[in-house]
């Protein structure tokens, strides 16, 4: 009998077909949003799940679904999964690193440039028919990106890819802050200089957030941090909602103590803080940082590879390519 897996969100049809070669699959072709009770009901009796950031995988769910052995999350971030609870129960967790690095860095750069060069505001202006006079000299003038100081908070793979774009492509001075400092070789390759957080906030013309969400990064950028930034600066969040205090950010943007922001992620998404929705100087996108066609396919495909290896469903088994809690693979609770 094939192992049973649940696919919680709609994905490419050929990905589902590939899963069906190895598993008894329940998928969600109409992309219905399942509440926790519905997720629990559907996951019950399954061995694996292809989960997404919108699925909360916690101890209560695992206890209600004790047959689950693999939680294969589509995304590099996995703050929707209680990894400790999974590890305690011998459940393997996997994610999708690497395949989305460059695409997400492209998007972060695009969002930062859109905020700085006021692309959202000016696009709305044209679309609404407000462009009635040509040649207004300082119309939608914003700060330069090239040659400016790029600040990066969080310097993992995506942070380094953003840094390379800034240093190599745009002649920016790149400064970063991270829990741990990069090796000298990685700093040289990224063209980035390590600074403390206060210096980062004070000196960045454009600050990009690329750190994982955890209890310790909750509101890493709040009113106090925003007050330390230049009033001409921009802030871009492509990491996770909750890293920025969205209410404090809206207040700073409204007061003009920060020039502009680009946000792809939000506290409580898909809800967006109403104060942000009413502001002209923030570009808002619906968590699409890794959403290029090629990368979304690569993420889905890597997740299938992880599921096949995790549930021993391939012709020769093997190691899952990207385990989060690899220690589980050597326990006998599986
Ligand atoms: C990720 O990969 O973590 C993206 O944010 C998609 O969830």
Boltz pocket constraint, residues with backbone or C-beta under 6 A from the ligand:
constraints:
  - pocket:
      binder: B
      contacts: [[A, 53], [A, 74], [A, 75], [A, 76], [A, 77], [A, 78], [A, 96], [A, 100], [A, 238], [A, 239], [A, 287], [A, 289], [A, 290]]
      max_distance: 6.0
